[in-house]
């Protein structure tokens, strides 16, 4: 089972220069917290990756109405990749606790390569993640269509 450890915001900000998606820099006035985990085996990776989405869209881009993010596992099957280096693998993610979905905000290529090449010699991946119920206000482009879909589904119940 994946073990998360709460860490300070400074841990996230030390790596934030890597973030390649649009984000509103700051967690003020939200319930956002920071945690990290070390993934050292395939089982923990699968637990993590099943809720992962990429900032890559099946049709259009984030501004396209109803655009749908590729799931990490689905994308890796359709577009396998390999790692060009084997140093520490760092992945930054944002987990929306109400949607129960996470976006890879840095390290999408590394995550796809890990997913594409799961094996006994897994190695190690370090995950630094911000999480909370208001991440759509911090990462509006990447959570926008997920929030709209969730509201539509809730309305059809």
C-alpha positions, 0 to 999 in steps of 0.5 A: 500500500502506498505510504504518503508523508505530509511535508511542508509547502517548501518541499513542493515549491523547491520543485515547482520550477519544473511545472509545465502546466498553467497554474496559479502559484499559491495555495492561499485560501484553499485547503491544499496540503503537500505530501510525498511518497516513494514508490519502489514496486509495481503494486504501489505504482499501479495504485498511484497510476490508476487515478492519474491523468495527463495534461494531454487531451484526446481531442483539442486542448484544455480550452476545447469544451468537453475535452477529455484528458488521457488517463495515464494507463490508457495513454501508455498503452496507446503511446508506449515510451522509454526512459532516456535516463535512470536517475531519480525519477521525480513526478509532481502531481495534483490530487483533487480529493473530491474528484478522486483524480490526479493530474501529472503536472510535471513528469508526464513523459517519465510517468508514461515511460514507467507505465510502459515498462513495468517489470521486476526491476521497477527502481524508484519514483519519488512523488511530490503532490499537492492535494485538496478539494479546491485544486481546480482553482489552482490548476484551472486548465487541467481540472476544468473539464473534469469538474464540468463532467462531474457536475453533469454526472451528478445532475443526471443521478 
